[in-house]
Amino acid sequence: MIVAGRRGHLLMALAAVAIACLPLVASNYHLQLASTALVAAIFALSLQLLVGAGGMVSLGHAAFFGIGAYAVHLLPPGLSVLLTLPAAAGLAGAAALLVGAMALRTRGFFFLMTTLAFGQMLFFVFHDTPLGGGKDGVFVTRPALELLGFVIDVPRRDRPAMLLWLNLGLLVAVYALLAALMGTLFGHALRGIRANEDRMRALGYDTGRIKLVAFVLAGALAGIAGHAQAMADAFVNPEMLAWHHGAEALLMILLGGLGALHGPILGAFAFVGLGEASTLITERQRLVEGLVILAVVLALPRGLAGLGR
């Protein structure tokens, strides 16, 4: 179940204000690090819709992130971000529709393995063909920033701050969308399906259609995160679609809290911060990350969002 309480909303509002003020005190390096965490939070939130609300654990979710990123490369250069962002979400959502229509015919372990198989197939499409530059990836031209019909030319020194604000705005929009969605009949039905799908079907709900809508929406939101990552890096590569990228989002959800809407955001910032801190301590950063995450998951079953409860 995804809980969107006042405490969580207040915490996220205060955090958003603090992040918006970062350019006043932080270096460009730390602004880029915060932008990375914001993109990771959007991606983890998109997966939370499936895992936290619908109980559908997917290991192929990174494929939709990668499609959103590669959309920046595949679309004609020079387009406005107001066009490329919806296009990235639409392409990722369309791919999720095709994958979900087949994967959702299965349940549990078989659903997990089916999404993994589809995700790996899409990974190799970009890895083994020249479609997206092959296994080495490709540099991309950032879409133009446009406001009220005017193109904004951002100096290089101000670009990290601008990207930070853009990614923060996307995260706030995605969070608000999911918070509103969880209060609708659709949100209640999706949580009911997670609790007992057979009972919801007996009550007359079209559980297959509800799950498919959630799957497509989650894919589209992951595409938005991928687009944001391509905007930040001006580079895309097949690793964006790899299964371990989606597994990292699952770790963020567990770290932050499976039952809280703001959990993936806390988990994303903790995961990115942990990765940065571990590089300063040892060369075996993955070992440190694994030990810390294991300790947090065992000590805090509700994740970081459960602190103080």
C-alpha positions in Angstrom: 0.0 0.0 0.0 1.2 3.5 -0.8 0.5 5.9 2.0 0.4 9.6 1.2 0.0 11.3 4.5 0.3 15.0 5.6 3.6 14.3 7.3 5.1 12.9 4.1 3.8 15.8 2.1 5.2 18.4 4.5 8.5 16.7 4.6 8.7 16.6 0.8 7.6 20.3 0.6 10.4 21.4 3.0 12.9 19.2 1.1 11.9 20.8 -2.2 12.4 24.3 -0.9 15.8 23.3 0.5 16.9 21.7 -2.9 15.6 24.8 -4.8 17.9 27.0 -2.7 21.0 24.8 -3.3 22.4 26.9 -6.1 22.9 29.7 -3.6 25.3 27.7 -1.5 26.5 24.6 -3.3 29.2 24.0 -6.0 28.3 22.9 -9.5 29.6 19.4 -8.7 27.2 19.1 -5.8 24.3 20.5 -7.9 25.0 17.8 -10.5 25.0 15.2 -7.7 21.7 16.5 -6.5 20.3 16.4 -10.0 21.3 12.7 -10.3 19.4 12.0 -7.1 16.3 13.8 -8.4 16.3 11.7 -11.6 16.8 8.5 -9.5 13.9 9.6 -7.3 11.6 10.0 -10.4 12.6 6.6 -11.7 12.1 5.0 -8.3 8.7 6.7 -7.9 7.6 5.3 -11.2 8.5 1.8 -10.1 6.8 2.3 -6.7 3.5 2.6 -8.6 3.9 -1.0 -9.6 5.6 -2.5 -6.5 4.2 -0.4 -3.7 0.6 0.0 -5.0 0.1 -2.9 -7.3 2.4 -5.5 -5.9 3.9 -6.1 -9.3 7.7 -6.6 -9.0 9.3 -5.8 -12.4 13.0 -6.3 -13.3 12.5 -4.9 -16.8 11.5 -1.4 -15.7 14.8 0.1 -16.7 14.0 -0.6 -20.4 11.4 2.2 -20.3 13.9 4.6 -18.6 16.3 3.8 -21.5 13.7 4.4 -24.2 13.0 7.8 -22.7 16.7 8.6 -22.8 17.2 7.3 -26.3 14.2 9.4 -27.5 16.4 12.5 -27.1 18.9 10.9 -29.5 16.4 9.5 -32.0 14.2 12.6 -32.3 15.4 15.4 -34.6 17.9 17.7 -33.0 17.0 21.2 -32.0 13.4 20.4 -30.9 12.0 22.1 -27.8 12.0 20.2 -24.5 8.3 20.8 -24.5 8.1 18.4 -27.5 10.8 15.9 -26.6 9.6 15.3 -23.0 6.1 14.2 -24.0 7.5 12.2 -26.9 9.9 10.4 -24.5 7.0 9.6 -22.1 4.8 8.5 -25.0 7.4 6.2 -26.5 8.2 4.6 -23.2 4.4 4.3 -22.4 3.8 2.7 -25.8 6.6 0.2 -25.2 5.1 -0.5 -21.7 1.7 -1.2 -23.4 3.2 -3.8 -25.6 5.2 -5.4 -22.9 2.5 -5.2 -20.3 -0.2 -6.7 -22.6 1.9 -9.9 -22.6 3.7 -9.9 -19.2 0.5 -9.2 -17.2 -0.9 -12.6 -18.4 1.4 -14.0 -15.8 1.7 -13.5 -12.0 4.3 -13.6 -9.3 7.7 -15.1 -10.2 6.6 -15.7 -13.8 5.7 -12.0 -14.1 9.1 -11.0 -12.7 10.9 -13.3 -15.2 8.8 -12.2 -18.1 9.5 -8.5 -17.5 13.2 -9.4 -17.1 13.2 -11.2 -20.5 11.5 -8.3 -22.3 13.8 -5.8 -20.6 16.9 -7.8 -21.7 15.6 -8.0 -25.3 15.2 -4.3 -25.5 18.7 -3.9 -23.9 20.2 -6.0 -26.7 18.3 -4.1 -29.4 20.3 -1.0 -28.4 23.5 -2.8 -27.4 24.0 -5.0 -30.5 22.6 -2.7 -33.3 23.6 0.7 -34.6 20.2 2.1 -33.7 21.5 4.0 -30.7 25.2 4.1 -31.3 25.9 0.5 -30.3 27.4 -0.7 -27.0 29.5 2.4 -26.6 26.6 4.8 -26.5 26.4 8.2 -28.2 26.5 11.8 -27.3 23.2 13.7 -27.8 22.2 17.2 -28.5 20.2 18.6 -25.6 16.7 19.8 -26.5 16.2 23.5 -26.5 14.8 25.1 -23.3 11.8 27.1 -24.3 9.4 29.3 -22.3 6.4 31.1 -23.8 7.8 30.6 -27.3 11.3 32.0 -26.4 14.4 29.8 -26.4 16.4 30.2 -23.2 20.2 30.2 -23.8 21.7 29.0 -20.5 25.4 29.8 -20.0 27.6 26.7 -19.2 28.3 27.9 -15.7 24.5 28.2 -14.9 23.5 24.9 -16.6 23.8 22.7 -13.4 21.4 25.0 -11.5 19.0 25.1 -14.4 19.0 21.3 -14.7 18.5 21.0 -11.0 15.4 23.2 -11.0 14.0 21.4 -14.1 14.5 18.0 -12.5 13.0 19.2 -9.2 10.0 20.5 -11.0 9.5 17.1 -12.7 9.9 15.3 -9.4 7.3 17.6 -7.7 4.9 17.0 -10.7 5.3 13.2 -10.6 4.9 13.1 -6.8 1.8 15.3 -7.0 0.3 13.1 -9.8 0.8 9.9 -7.8 -0.4 11.4 -4.6 -3.6 12.5 -6.3 -3.9 9.1 -8.1 -3.8 7.1 -4.9 -6.8 9.0 -3.6 -9.0 8.1 -6.7 -11.1 5.0 -7.3 -8.3 3.7 -9.5 -5.7 4.0 -6.7 -8.0 2.2 -4.3 -8.7 -0.6 -6.8 -5.0 -1.0 -7.5 -4.2 -1.4 -3.9 -7.2 -3.8 -3.6 -5.7 -5.9 -6.4 -2.4 -6.1 -4.5 -4.3 -7.4 -1.4 -6.5 -9.9 -3.2 -6.9 -9.8 -7.0 -9.5 -12.7 -7.1 -11.7 -10.8 -4.6 -11.5 -7.6 -6.7 -12.4 -9.5 -9.8 -15.4 -11.1 -8.1 -16.5 -7.6 -7.1 -16.7 -6.7 -10.8 -13.4 -4.9 -11.3 -11.5 -5.4 -14.6 -8.3 -6.2 -12.8 -6.4 -6.9 -16.0 -7.1 -3.5 -17.4 -6.4 -1.7 -14.1 -3.0 -3.4 -13.9 -2.2 -2.6 -17.6 -3.0 1.1 -17.0 -0.7 1.2 -14.0 2.0 -0.6 -16.0 1.8 1.9 -18.9 1.7 4.9 -16.6 4.7 3.6 -14.7 6.5 3.1 -18.0 5.7 6.6 -19.2 7.0 8.1 -15.9 10.2 6.1 -16.2 10.6 7.5 -19.7 10.4 11.0 -18.2 13.2 10.1 -15.8 15.2 8.8 -18.7 14.7 12.0 -20.7 15.9 14.0 -17.7 19.0 11.8 -17.4 19.8 12.3 -21.1 19.3 16.1 -20.6 21.7 16.1 -17.7 24.5 13.9 -19.3 24.1 14.8 -23.0 25.0 11.1 -23.4 23.0 7.8 -23.7 24.2 4.2 -23.6 22.6 0.7 -23.4 23.4 0.3 -19.7 20.5 2.6 -19.1 18.2 -0.3 -20.1 20.1 -3.0 -18.1 18.3 -5.0 -15.5 20.6 -4.0 -12.7 19.6 -0.4 -13.2 16.0 -1.4 -12.4 17.2 -3.4 -9.5 18.8 -0.3 -8.1 15.4 1.4 -8.2 14.0 -1.5 -6.2 16.8 -1.0 -3.6 15.9 2.6 -3.4 12.3 1.7 -2.7 13.2 -0.8 0.0 15.7 1.6 1.5 13.2 4.5 1.6 10.1 2.6 2.5 7.8 0.3 0.4 4.6 1.6 2.1 5.2 5.3 1.8 4.8 7.5 -1.3 7.8 9.6 -0.3 9.9 6.5 0.5 11.5 6.2 -3.0 12.6 9.8 -2.8 14.3 9.3 0.6 15.8 6.1 -0.7 17.1 7.7 -3.9 18.9 10.5 -2.1 20.3 8.0 0.5 21.4 5.6 -2.3 23.2 8.3 -4.3 24.7 9.9 -1.1 25.9 6.5 0.1 27.5 5.8 -3.3 29.3 9.2 -3.2 30.4 8.7 0.5 31.7 5.2 -0.1 34.0 6.3 -2.9 35.7 8.6 -0.4 36.2 5.7 2.1 37.2 2.7 0.0 37.7 1.4 -3.5 35.3 -1.4 -2.8 32.3 0.9 -2.7 29.8 -1.8 -3.8 30.7 -3.8 -0.7 30.1 -0.9 1.6 26.8 0.0 -0.1 25.6 -3.6 0.2 26.4 -3.8 3.9 24.8 -0.5 4.7 21.6 -1.2 2.7 21.4 -4.7 4.3 21.7 -3.2 7.7 19.0 -0.5 7.0 16.6 -3.0 5.6 17.0 -5.4 8.5 16.9 -2.6 11.2 14.1 -0.6 9.6 11.5 -2.8 8.0 9.5 0.3 7.0 12.6 2.0 5.5 13.8 5.5 6.2 10.2 6.7 5.9 9.3 4.7 9.0 11.7 6.6 11.3 10.0 8.5 14.1 6.8 6.4 13.9 
